[in-house]
Amino acid sequence: MIDRDTASTILTEKRQELLERVRAGDVESVRHLAKEVDRDKAAVSRDLETLFTYDLIEYREDGSRKIPELKHETVIVEPVV
């Protein structure tokens, strides 16, 4: 659960797109995800780190690859009206 102000700050359109791609599956690595969304790997990495900081994703490591995965199936923004 995150508050409304935090949600409006961290859930930008581009970060929501990343969350949707991660939810869909088949993400092999951060580099692969960046190619999928046609964005620079460094920018995607920064956005993923923000999502990680706010506990929305986690990473699974496979060799040298970091694979982003959703930490929660549902995120609730409070206050719920």
C-alpha positions in Angstrom: 0.0 0.0 0.0 1.3 3.4 -0.9 0.0 6.9 -0.3 -1.5 9.0 -3.1 1.3 11.5 -3.2 3.9 8.8 -3.4 2.0 7.0 -6.1 1.6 10.2 -8.2 5.4 10.7 -8.0 6.6 7.2 -8.7 4.0 5.7 -11.0 4.8 7.8 -14.0 3.5 6.6 -17.4 6.9 5.1 -18.3 7.3 3.3 -15.0 3.8 1.9 -15.4 4.7 0.6 -18.8 7.7 -1.2 -17.2 5.4 -2.7 -14.6 3.0 -3.9 -17.2 5.8 -5.5 -19.3 7.2 -7.2 -16.2 3.7 -8.4 -15.3 3.3 -9.9 -18.8 6.4 -12.0 -18.2 9.1 -13.1 -20.6 11.5 -10.4 -19.3 15.0 -11.9 -19.6 17.0 -9.0 -18.1 17.0 -5.3 -17.6 18.7 -4.9 -21.0 16.0 -7.1 -22.7 13.3 -5.0 -21.0 14.9 -1.7 -22.3 14.9 -3.1 -25.8 11.2 -4.2 -25.5 10.1 -0.7 -24.5 12.6 1.0 -26.9 14.3 3.0 -24.2 17.9 3.5 -23.1 19.1 0.8 -20.7 20.4 3.4 -18.2 17.0 5.2 -18.0 15.2 1.9 -17.6 17.6 0.9 -14.8 17.0 4.2 -13.0 13.2 3.7 -13.2 13.5 0.1 -12.0 15.6 1.2 -9.1 12.9 3.6 -8.1 10.3 0.9 -8.3 12.6 -1.3 -6.3 13.1 1.4 -3.6 9.4 1.6 -3.2 9.1 -2.2 -2.9 7.1 -2.7 -6.1 9.6 -5.0 -7.9 12.4 -7.3 -6.9 15.3 -8.8 -8.8 16.2 -12.4 -9.5 19.7 -12.9 -10.5 20.7 -15.4 -13.1 24.4 -15.3 -13.7 25.2 -11.7 -14.5 21.6 -10.9 -15.5 19.3 -9.0 -13.2 15.7 -10.0 -13.9 13.0 -7.7 -12.6 9.9 -9.3 -11.2 6.8 -7.9 -9.5 7.0 -8.1 -5.8 3.2 -7.8 -5.4 0.3 -8.7 -7.6 -1.7 -5.7 -6.5 -0.7 -2.2 -5.3 -3.3 -0.2 -3.4 -3.1 3.6 -3.3 -4.5 5.1 -0.1 -6.7 6.8 0.9 -9.1 4.4 -0.7 -12.4 6.2 -1.3 
